[in-house]
Amino acid sequence: MSEFRVTGIFPVSFRPDPFVVGRAIGNFEVGGAVELQRAGKAIAHGVLRAFDIHRSPRGELSFTFSDEISSASASGTSFVRWIPDRTYSQATPSLFRSSSGR
């Protein structure tokens, strides 16, 4: 199972969705379906729209999710789980794939 632990949320004026920063374990694919969980319960479903391939010194990545995930994310308490082989219609296709063992 792949998951992304949210450590910070950073709205920016030039993007409709904020950058969601955190640590990724496993594989994520742009355009792939994701599920936001809090306390082990699913609270939203959406899409991974983009990610920043520049890593911070702390090993964190910046992801951009669809509105359903971005608006419900909270620092330190949210996990986003990738749902393999499932996509949503609002997905943005891409050839990029992230794999991190951290």
N, CA, C and O atoms as a GROMACS GRO file, in nm:
protein
  408
    1MET      N    1   0.084  -0.118   0.000
    1MET     CA    2   0.000   0.000   0.000
    1MET      C    3   0.089   0.124   0.000
    1MET      O    4   0.188   0.129   0.073
    2SER      N    5   0.055   0.221  -0.079
    2SER     CA    6   0.126   0.348  -0.084
    2SER      C    7   0.050   0.451  -0.003
    2SER      O    8  -0.073   0.455  -0.006
    3GLU      N    9   0.124   0.534   0.071
    3GLU     CA   10   0.057   0.639   0.145
    3GLU      C   11   0.142   0.763   0.155
    3GLU      O   12   0.264   0.758   0.139
    4PHE      N   13   0.076   0.874   0.180
    4PHE     CA   14   0.138   1.005   0.188
    4PHE      C   15   0.090   1.070   0.317
    4PHE      O   16  -0.029   1.093   0.335
    5ARG      N   17   0.184   1.098   0.408
    5ARG     CA   18   0.147   1.161   0.534
    5ARG      C   19   0.164   1.312   0.520
    5ARG      O   20   0.273   1.361   0.490
    6VAL      N   21   0.056   1.385   0.541
    6VAL     CA   22   0.055   1.530   0.523
    6VAL      C   23   0.125   1.597   0.641
    6VAL      O   24   0.093   1.572   0.757
    7THR      N   25   0.223   1.684   0.609
    7THR     CA   26   0.293   1.760   0.712
    7THR      C   27   0.268   1.910   0.700
    7THR      O   28   0.299   1.984   0.793
    8GLY      N   29   0.213   1.955   0.588
    8GLY     CA   30   0.184   2.097   0.571
    8GLY      C   31   0.101   2.123   0.447
    8GLY      O   32   0.104   2.045   0.352
    9ILE      N   33   0.027   2.232   0.450
    9ILE     CA   34  -0.057   2.272   0.338
    9ILE      C   35  -0.025   2.418   0.306
    9ILE      O   36  -0.030   2.504   0.394
   10PHE      N   37   0.009   2.445   0.180
   10PHE     CA   38   0.055   2.578   0.142
   10PHE      C   39  -0.023   2.633   0.023
   10PHE      O   40   0.008   2.600  -0.092
   11PRO      N   41  -0.125   2.717   0.049
   11PRO     CA   42  -0.198   2.780  -0.061
   11PRO      C   43  -0.106   2.880  -0.133
   11PRO      O   44  -0.025   2.948  -0.069
   12VAL      N   45  -0.120   2.889  -0.263
   12VAL     CA   46  -0.044   2.986  -0.341
   12VAL      C   47  -0.140   3.058  -0.435
   12VAL      O   48  -0.239   3.001  -0.481
   13SER      N   49  -0.108   3.184  -0.463
   13SER     CA   50  -0.200   3.266  -0.543
   13SER      C   51  -0.208   3.224  -0.689
   13SER      O   52  -0.308   3.253  -0.755
   14PHE      N   53  -0.108   3.157  -0.741
   14PHE     CA   54  -0.106   3.124  -0.883
   14PHE      C   55  -0.164   2.987  -0.915
   14PHE      O   56  -0.163   2.946  -1.031
   15ARG      N   57  -0.215   2.914  -0.814
   15ARG     CA   58  -0.274   2.782  -0.836
   15ARG      C   59  -0.410   2.775  -0.765
   15ARG      O   60  -0.426   2.832  -0.657
   16PRO      N   61  -0.506   2.707  -0.825
   16PRO     CA   62  -0.636   2.694  -0.758
   16PRO      C   63  -0.631   2.600  -0.637
   16PRO      O   64  -0.706   2.618  -0.541
   17ASP      N   65  -0.543   2.500  -0.641
   17ASP     CA   66  -0.530   2.404  -0.531
   17ASP      C   67  -0.397   2.427  -0.460
   17ASP      O   68  -0.298   2.459  -0.525
   18PRO      N   69  -0.394   2.410  -0.328
   18PRO     CA   70  -0.268   2.432  -0.255
   18PRO      C   71  -0.167   2.321  -0.278
   18PRO      O   72  -0.202   2.212  -0.323
   19PHE      N   73  -0.042   2.350  -0.246
   19PHE     CA   74   0.059   2.245  -0.240
   19PHE      C   75   0.041   2.173  -0.107
   19PHE      O   76   0.034   2.237  -0.002
   20VAL      N   77   0.033   2.042  -0.112
   20VAL     CA   78   0.022   1.961   0.009
   20VAL      C   79   0.157   1.892   0.024
   20VAL      O   80   0.199   1.815  -0.063
   21VAL      N   81   0.225   1.920   0.135
   21VAL     CA   82   0.360   1.871   0.156
   21VAL      C   83   0.357   1.756   0.255
   21VAL      O   84   0.279   1.757   0.350
   22GLY      N   85   0.442   1.657   0.233
   22GLY     CA   86   0.449   1.546   0.326
   22GLY      C   87   0.548   1.442   0.283
   22GLY      O   88   0.632   1.466   0.196
   23ARG      N   89   0.540   1.327   0.345
   23ARG     CA   90   0.631   1.215   0.318
   23ARG      C   91   0.554   1.104   0.248
   23ARG      O   92   0.446   1.063   0.291
   24ALA      N   93   0.613   1.056   0.139
   24ALA     CA   94   0.549   0.950   0.060
   24ALA      C   95   0.621   0.819   0.081
   24ALA      O   96   0.744   0.813   0.090
   25ILE      N   97   0.543   0.714   0.089
   25ILE     CA   98   0.596   0.578   0.095
   25ILE      C   99   0.525   0.500  -0.016
   25ILE      O  100   0.402   0.495  -0.020
   26GLY      N  101   0.602   0.440  -0.104
   26GLY     CA  102   0.544   0.361  -0.212
   26GLY      C  103   0.530   0.439  -0.340
   26GLY      O  104   0.599   0.539  -0.360
   27ASN      N  105   0.441   0.395  -0.427
   27ASN     CA  106   0.424   0.453  -0.561
   27ASN      C  107   0.300   0.540  -0.567
   27ASN      O  108   0.196   0.507  -0.509
   28PHE      N  109   0.313   0.652  -0.638
   28PHE     CA  110   0.200   0.738  -0.669
   28PHE      C  111   0.208   0.772  -0.817
   28PHE      O  112   0.317   0.781  -0.873
   29GLU      N  113   0.094   0.790  -0.879
   29GLU     CA  114   0.089   0.818  -1.021
   29GLU      C  115  -0.004   0.935  -1.045
   29GLU      O  116  -0.119   0.935  -0.999
   30VAL      N  117   0.044   1.037  -1.118
   30VAL     CA  118  -0.040   1.151  -1.150
   30VAL      C  119  -0.160   1.102  -1.230
   30VAL      O  120  -0.145   1.024  -1.325
   31GLY      N  121  -0.277   1.146  -1.191
   31GLY     CA  122  -0.401   1.101  -1.253
   31GLY      C  123  -0.462   0.983  -1.181
   31GLY      O  124  -0.574   0.941  -1.212
   32GLY      N  125  -0.390   0.928  -1.084
   32GLY     CA  126  -0.439   0.814  -1.009
   32GLY      C  127  -0.536   0.854  -0.899
   32GLY      O  128  -0.529   0.964  -0.844
   33ALA      N  129  -0.625   0.764  -0.869
   33ALA     CA  130  -0.724   0.787  -0.764
   33ALA      C  131  -0.658   0.776  -0.627
   33ALA      O  132  -0.572   0.691  -0.605
   34VAL      N  133  -0.699   0.863  -0.536
   34VAL     CA  134  -0.648   0.861  -0.399
   34VAL      C  135  -0.765   0.872  -0.302
   34VAL      O  136  -0.873   0.920  -0.335
   35GLU      N  137  -0.739   0.827  -0.181
   35GLU     CA  138  -0.839   0.831  -0.074
   35GLU      C  139  -0.776   0.902   0.045
   35GLU      O  140  -0.667   0.864   0.089
   36LEU      N  141  -0.842   1.002   0.099
   36LEU     CA  142  -0.795   1.072   0.217
   36LEU      C  143  -0.851   1.003   0.340
   36LEU      O  144  -0.971   0.978   0.350
   37GLN      N  145  -0.762   0.971   0.434
   37GLN     CA  146  -0.805   0.902   0.556
   37GLN      C  147  -0.763   0.983   0.677
   37GLN      O  148  -0.659   1.048   0.677
   38ARG      N  149  -0.846   0.979   0.779
   38ARG     CA  150  -0.813   1.038   0.907
   38ARG      C  151  -0.861   0.940   1.014
   38ARG      O  152  -0.976   0.895   1.012
   39ALA      N  153  -0.774   0.909   1.106
   39ALA     CA  154  -0.804   0.812   1.213
   39ALA      C  155  -0.850   0.679   1.155
   39ALA      O  156  -0.939   0.613   1.210
   40GLY      N  157  -0.790   0.639   1.043
   40GLY     CA  158  -0.821   0.511   0.982
   40GLY      C  159  -0.951   0.504   0.905
   40GLY      O  160  -0.989   0.396   0.858
   41LYS      N  161  -1.020   0.617   0.889
   41LYS     CA  162  -1.147   0.620   0.816
   41LYS      C  163  -1.135   0.706   0.692
   41LYS      O  164  -1.074   0.813   0.695
   42ALA      N  165  -1.194   0.659   0.583
   42ALA     CA  166  -1.194   0.736   0.458
   42ALA      C  167  -1.286   0.856   0.473
   42ALA      O  168  -1.401   0.842   0.516
   43ILE      N  169  -1.235   0.975   0.437
   43ILE     CA  170  -1.320   1.094   0.446
   43ILE      C  171  -1.339   1.165   0.313
   43ILE      O  172  -1.427   1.250   0.300
   44ALA      N  173  -1.256   1.133   0.212
   44ALA     CA  174  -1.271   1.195   0.080
   44ALA      C  175  -1.199   1.110  -0.024
   44ALA      O  176  -1.103   1.039   0.007
   45HIS      N  177  -1.246   1.121  -0.148
   45HIS     CA  178  -1.181   1.056  -0.262
   45HIS      C  179  -1.151   1.162  -0.366
   45HIS      O  180  -1.226   1.259  -0.381
   46GLY      N  181  -1.042   1.145  -0.438
   46GLY     CA  182  -1.005   1.242  -0.540
   46GLY      C  183  -0.893   1.191  -0.627
   46GLY      O  184  -0.877   1.070  -0.646
   47VAL      N  185  -0.814   1.285  -0.679
   47VAL     CA  186  -0.711   1.254  -0.777
   47VAL      C  187  -0.582   1.326  -0.742
   47VAL      O  188  -0.585   1.440  -0.694
   48LEU      N  189  -0.470   1.260  -0.764
   48LEU     CA  190  -0.340   1.325  -0.756
   48LEU      C  191  -0.320   1.399  -0.887
   48LEU      O  192  -0.309   1.336  -0.992
   49ARG      N  193  -0.315   1.532  -0.883
   49ARG     CA  194  -0.304   1.610  -1.005
   49ARG      C  195  -0.160   1.636  -1.048
   49ARG      O  196  -0.130   1.638  -1.167
   50ALA      N  197  -0.071   1.654  -0.951
   50ALA     CA  198   0.068   1.686  -0.985
   50ALA      C  199   0.155   1.664  -0.863
   50ALA      O  200   0.106   1.657  -0.751
   51PHE      N  201   0.286   1.654  -0.886
   51PHE     CA  202   0.379   1.654  -0.774
   51PHE      C  203   0.508   1.722  -0.817
   51PHE      O  204   0.543   1.725  -0.935
   52ASP      N  205   0.576   1.776  -0.718
   52ASP     CA  206   0.701   1.847  -0.740
   52ASP      C  207   0.814   1.747  -0.722
   52ASP      O  208   0.825   1.683  -0.618
   53ILE      N  209   0.899   1.734  -0.823
   53ILE     CA  210   1.006   1.634  -0.814
   53ILE      C  211   1.127   1.686  -0.738
   53ILE      O  212   1.222   1.610  -0.715
   54HIS      N  213   1.127   1.812  -0.697
   54HIS     CA  214   1.234   1.866  -0.612
   54HIS      C  215   1.204   1.828  -0.468
   54HIS      O  216   1.098   1.863  -0.415
   55ARG      N  217   1.296   1.760  -0.404
   55ARG     CA  218   1.275   1.718  -0.265
   55ARG      C  219   1.334   1.821  -0.169
   55ARG      O  220   1.435   1.884  -0.197
   56SER      N  221   1.268   1.835  -0.057
   56SER     CA  222   1.320   1.922   0.048
   56SER      C  223   1.431   1.849   0.123
   56SER      O  224   1.443   1.727   0.110
   57PRO      N  225   1.512   1.921   0.199
   57PRO     CA  226   1.617   1.855   0.278
   57PRO      C  227   1.561   1.754   0.378
   57PRO      O  228   1.633   1.663   0.421
   58ARG      N  229   1.436   1.768   0.416
   58ARG     CA  230   1.374   1.676   0.512
   58ARG      C  231   1.312   1.554   0.442
   58ARG      O  232   1.250   1.471   0.507
   59GLY      N  233   1.330   1.544   0.310
   59GLY     CA  234   1.277   1.430   0.237
   59GLY      C  235   1.129   1.440   0.205
   59GLY      O  236   1.066   1.340   0.172
   60GLU      N  237   1.072   1.558   0.214
   60GLU     CA  238   0.930   1.577   0.185
   60GLU      C  239   0.909   1.606   0.038
   60GLU      O  240   0.998   1.656  -0.030
   61LEU      N  241   0.790   1.574  -0.011
   61LEU     CA  242   0.749   1.601  -0.148
   61LEU      C  243   0.630   1.695  -0.146
   61LEU      O  244   0.557   1.702  -0.047
   62SER      N  245   0.609   1.768  -0.255
   62SER     CA  246   0.491   1.853  -0.270
   62SER      C  247   0.397   1.790  -0.371
   62SER      O  248   0.436   1.765  -0.485
   63PHE      N  249   0.274   1.764  -0.330
   63PHE     CA  250   0.173   1.707  -0.417
   63PHE      C  251   0.062   1.810  -0.436
   63PHE      O  252   0.042   1.896  -0.351
   64THR      N  253  -0.010   1.801  -0.546
   64THR     CA  254  -0.130   1.880  -0.569
   64THR      C  255  -0.243   1.780  -0.593
   64THR      O  256  -0.233   1.694  -0.681
   65PHE      N  257  -0.349   1.792  -0.516
   65PHE     CA  258  -0.463   1.701  -0.526
   65PHE      C  259  -0.586   1.776  -0.576
   65PHE      O  260  -0.588   1.899  -0.578
   66SER      N  261  -0.686   1.702  -0.616
   66SER     CA  262  -0.814   1.761  -0.654
   66SER      C  263  -0.879   1.825  -0.532
   66SER      O  264  -0.839   1.798  -0.418
   67ASP      N  265  -0.978   1.910  -0.555
   67ASP     CA  266  -1.043   1.987  -0.449
   67ASP      C  267  -1.091   1.903  -0.331
   67ASP      O  268  -1.079   1.944  -0.216
   68GLU      N  269  -1.147   1.785  -0.361
   68GLU     CA  270  -1.203   1.702  -0.254
   68GLU      C  271  -1.097   1.666  -0.150
   68GLU      O  272  -1.126   1.664  -0.030
   69ILE      N  273  -0.977   1.638  -0.195
   69ILE     CA  274  -0.867   1.601  -0.106
   69ILE      C  275  -0.804   1.725  -0.043
   69ILE      O  276  -0.781   1.728   0.078
   70SER      N  277  -0.776   1.826  -0.123
   70SER     CA  278  -0.710   1.948  -0.074
   70SER      C  279  -0.789   2.016   0.036
   70SER      O  280  -0.732   2.057   0.137
   71SER      N  281  -0.920   2.028   0.018
   71SER     CA  282  -1.001   2.101   0.115
   71SER      C  283  -1.019   2.026   0.247
   71SER      O  284  -1.047   2.088   0.349
   72ALA      N  285  -1.003   1.895   0.246
   72ALA     CA  286  -1.024   1.816   0.368
   72ALA      C  287  -0.893   1.776   0.437
   72ALA      O  288  -0.897   1.718   0.546
   73SER      N  289  -0.779   1.806   0.376
   73SER     CA  290  -0.650   1.767   0.435
   73SER      C  291  -0.617   1.852   0.557
   73SER      O  292  -0.652   1.970   0.564
   74ALA      N  293  -0.550   1.790   0.652
   74ALA     CA  294  -0.505   1.860   0.772
   74ALA      C  295  -0.364   1.811   0.806
   74ALA      O  296  -0.336   1.691   0.798
   75SER      N  297  -0.279   1.902   0.842
   75SER     CA  298  -0.140   1.868   0.871
   75SER      C  299  -0.128   1.770   0.988
   75SER      O  300  -0.190   1.789   1.093
   76GLY      N  301  -0.049   1.665   0.968
   76GLY     CA  302  -0.019   1.570   1.073
   76GLY      C  303  -0.123   1.464   1.102
   76GLY      O  304  -0.092   1.366   1.168
   77THR      N  305  -0.244   1.482   1.055
   77THR     CA  306  -0.348   1.384   1.087
   77THR      C  307  -0.406   1.316   0.964
   77THR      O  308  -0.490   1.227   0.978
   78SER      N  309  -0.362   1.354   0.847
   78SER     CA  310  -0.421   1.299   0.726
   78SER      C  311  -0.324   1.209   0.652
   78SER      O  312  -0.203   1.234   0.648
   79PHE      N  313  -0.378   1.105   0.594
   79PHE     CA  314  -0.304   1.014   0.509
   79PHE      C  315  -0.376   1.007   0.376
   79PHE      O  316  -0.499   1.001   0.373
   80VAL      N  317  -0.302   1.006   0.269
   80VAL     CA  318  -0.362   0.987   0.139
   80VAL      C  319  -0.311   0.853   0.087
   80VAL      O  320  -0.190   0.830   0.082
   81ARG      N  321  -0.402   0.768   0.050
   81ARG     CA  322  -0.367   0.634   0.002
   81ARG      C  323  -0.398   0.625  -0.146
   81ARG      O  324  -0.508   0.658  -0.189
   82TRP      N  325  -0.300   0.579  -0.223
   82TRP     CA  326  -0.320   0.560  -0.366
   82TRP      C  327  -0.400   0.434  -0.389
   82TRP      O  328  -0.375   0.331  -0.326
   83ILE      N  329  -0.498   0.442  -0.478
   83ILE     CA  330  -0.582   0.327  -0.512
   83ILE      C  331  -0.540   0.280  -0.651
   83ILE      O  332  -0.583   0.338  -0.751
   84PRO      N  333  -0.456   0.175  -0.660
   84PRO     CA  334  -0.406   0.130  -0.790
   84PRO      C  335  -0.517   0.090  -0.886
   84PRO      O  336  -0.623   0.042  -0.845
   85ASP      N  337  -0.490   0.109  -1.014
   85ASP     CA  338  -0.581   0.067  -1.121
   85ASP      C  339  -0.718   0.133  -1.116
   85ASP      O  340  -0.816   0.075  -1.161
   86ARG      N  341  -0.724   0.253  -1.060
   86ARG     CA  342  -0.852   0.324  -1.056
   86ARG      C  343  -0.826   0.470  -1.087
   86ARG      O  344  -0.737   0.530  -1.027
   87THR      N  345  -0.901   0.527  -1.178
   87THR     CA  346  -0.886   0.668  -1.212
   87THR      C  347  -1.022   0.736  -1.209
   87THR      O  348  -1.126   0.671  -1.217
   88TYR      N  349  -1.020   0.867  -1.197
   88TYR     CA  350  -1.142   0.947  -1.200
   88TYR      C  351  -1.141   1.033  -1.325
   88TYR      O  352  -1.035   1.057  -1.383
   89SER      N  353  -1.256   1.079  -1.366
   89SER     CA  354  -1.268   1.153  -1.492
   89SER      C  355  -1.194   1.286  -1.489
   89SER      O  356  -1.153   1.334  -1.594
   90GLN      N  357  -1.174   1.348  -1.372
   90GLN     CA  358  -1.106   1.476  -1.366
   90GLN      C  359  -0.954   1.461  -1.356
   90GLN      O  360  -0.884   1.558  -1.332
   91ALA      N  361  -0.905   1.341  -1.374
   91ALA     CA  362  -0.761   1.316  -1.363
   91ALA      C  363  -0.684   1.385  -1.475
   91ALA      O  364  -0.732   1.397  -1.588
   92THR      N  365  -0.565   1.430  -1.441
   92THR     CA  366  -0.475   1.490  -1.538
   92THR      C  367  -0.370   1.387  -1.575
   92THR      O  368  -0.292   1.348  -1.489
   93PRO      N  369  -0.366   1.342  -1.700
   93PRO     CA  370  -0.270   1.238  -1.735
   93PRO      C  371  -0.126   1.288  -1.730
   93PRO      O  372  -0.100   1.406  -1.753
   94SER      N  373  -0.035   1.199  -1.701
   94SER     CA  374   0.106   1.232  -1.696
   94SER      C  375   0.189   1.106  -1.710
   94SER      O  376   0.141   0.996  -1.684
   95LEU      N  377   0.313   1.122  -1.749
   95LEU     CA  378   0.404   1.009  -1.758
   95LEU      C  379   0.489   0.995  -1.633
   95LEU      O  380   0.564   0.898  -1.620
   96PHE      N  381   0.478   1.089  -1.540
   96PHE     CA  382   0.561   1.087  -1.420
   96PHE      C  383   0.510   0.987  -1.319
   96PHE      O  384   0.389   0.965  -1.306
   97ARG      N  385   0.602   0.928  -1.247
   97ARG     CA  386   0.569   0.833  -1.141
   97ARG      C  387   0.666   0.856  -1.026
   97ARG      O  388   0.786   0.874  -1.049
   98SER      N  389   0.617   0.857  -0.904
   98SER     CA  390   0.703   0.880  -0.789
   98SER      C  391   0.716   0.752  -0.710
   98SER      O  392   0.618   0.680  -0.689
   99SER      N  393   0.835   0.723  -0.668
   99SER     CA  394   0.857   0.607  -0.582
   99SER      C  395   0.959   0.648  -0.477
   99SER      O  396   1.071   0.687  -0.509
  100SER      N  397   0.917   0.638  -0.352
  100SER     CA  398   1.005   0.678  -0.243
  100SER      C  399   0.994   0.576  -0.131
  100SER      O  400   0.885   0.534  -0.095
  101GLY      N  401   1.107   0.538  -0.077
  101GLY     CA  402   1.106   0.443   0.032
  101GLY      C  403   1.107   0.509   0.168
  101GLY      O  404   1.120   0.441   0.270
  102ARG      N  405   1.095   0.640   0.171
  102ARG     CA  406   1.100   0.711   0.300
  102ARG      C  407   0.965   0.726   0.361
  102ARG      O  408   0.952   0.783   0.469
   0.00000   0.00000   0.00000
